[in-house]
């Protein structure tokens, strides 16, 4: 029997904890929450270029809201939320439907998404050959309600040989779960970045103090 669950607020289920968020907000590398979303500097979370199609999705083409035009990624403020269904790869209509399903069933958030991908039977969608690959993939993703961002990332011509080693369903599942796990790990990723920042700041402070002391010693 379906039971409506209590949906946590951003304070109860934040993607980024309050202390870490405040640190990077003050540094100009993270925006405040607006509409249950916020922007984070990509340099904090992406150390190397993405080598696989599912990781290529997510980069924003918007004008950066961060200081000095730093490249930024828009992320959900709440981990399990309507916005997260959109973030991991679904269009607005499908994200809303999945969110309603999540609120009314005690099924894990990511399982709602993966069940949708594997449970929707689309006749005639066998693993396509090279010539029909894009047509078949695009049709399947359209039926499943995959957003344009993820669709175009998976269909990037640069990945055609790599893509055709697996089925469309495989790449969708890997893309969706990878993005969700990255979001879950976001707080830990930023915590590590904050530690590096603080160590570097302490080192610079020590250098300045040593330099100032040396200059003072040389003065007559």
C-alpha positions, -999 to 999 in steps of 0.1 A, spaced: 0 0 0 14 34 -10 21 58 19 31 94 15 65 100 30 77 132 47 98 151 22 129 166 39 137 203 35 171 215 22 181 220 59 174 184 67 188 168 36 213 192 21 236 184 -8 262 206 9 264 211 47 260 246 62 296 251 73 311 240 40 285 261 20 293 292 41 330 288 35 327 286 -3 300 313 -4 325 336 13 351 326 -12 328 334 -41 329 298 -53 293 289 -43 260 308 -45 233 309 -20 202 287 -25 176 300 -49 147 278 -60 163 248 -43 193 252 -65 227 267 -62 258 272 -84 292 257 -75 326 263 -92 334 234 -115 371 235 -106 361 223 -71 345 191 -83 360 183 -117 397 177 -116 401 161 -150 382 161 -183 354 135 -184 365 105 -206 330 89 -208 297 101 -223 277 101 -190 303 124 -173 302 149 -202 267 159 -192 262 186 -166 284 215 -178 263 246 -180 262 270 -209 247 298 -187 267 329 -178 284 321 -146 269 338 -115 302 334 -96 328 360 -92 352 367 -121 330 345 -144 344 313 -129 329 283 -147 301 269 -127 277 239 -124 241 243 -112 232 216 -86 202 208 -64 203 222 -29 185 191 -16 199 156 -24 166 138 -28 144 163 -46 125 171 -78 155 191 -89 178 161 -85 156 140 -109 162 168 -134 199 170 -126 205 133 -131 190 133 -166 152 136 -168 131 163 -185 107 184 -164 76 163 -170 93 130 -163 111 144 -132 78 156 -118 62 122 -123 91 104 -107 91 129 -78 54 122 -72 62 84 -73 90 89 -48 68 109 -24 41 82 -24 62 51 -21 89 38 2 113 30 -26 148 45 -26 153 77 -47 178 62 -72 157 30 -76 127 51 -87 149 64 -115 165 31 -125 132 12 -124 118 38 -148 147 32 -173 147 -6 -172 109 -10 -167 97 9 -197 96 -17 -225 101 -1 -259 94 -26 -288 120 -28 -315 148 -13 -295 175 -39 -299 211 -29 -297 214 -8 -329 242 -9 -354 264 20 -363 241 35 -390 209 34 -370 225 40 -336 216 77 -332 180 73 -344 173 44 -321 190 59 -291 173 92 -296 138 76 -299 143 55 -268 155 85 -247 126 106 -260 101 79 -248 119 76 -214 118 114 -209 156 119 -209 165 156 -210 184 171 -240 216 176 -220 221 139 -212 208 129 -246 233 150 -265 261 139 -242 254 102 -248 251 108 -286 283 129 -289 299 117 -321 333 115 -303 320 86 -283 303 65 -311 328 36 -310 328 36 -272 290 39 -270 282 10 -293 300 -14 -269 269 -14 -247 231 -8 -250 212 25 -246 198 12 -214 233 5 -200 245 40 -208 214 56 -193 217 36 -161 254 43 -158 249 80 -165 220 84 -140 237 65 -112 270 82 -118 255 116 -115 235 107 -84 265 92 -67 286 123 -76 259 145 -60 259 123 -29 296 127 -27 296 164 -33 298 174 4 328 151 9 344 165 -22 340 201 -11 351 192 25 384 179 10 387 211 -11 380 233 20 408 215 39 432 222 10 422 258 9 427 262 46 462 245 45 472 268 17 460 298 35 478 289 66 510 283 46 507 317 29 501 334 63 532 317 77 553 329 47 540 365 51 547 365 88 582 351 83 589 377 55 576 405 77 597 393 106 629 391 85 624 427 72 619 440 107 651 423 118 671 440 90 658 475 98 683 497 117 
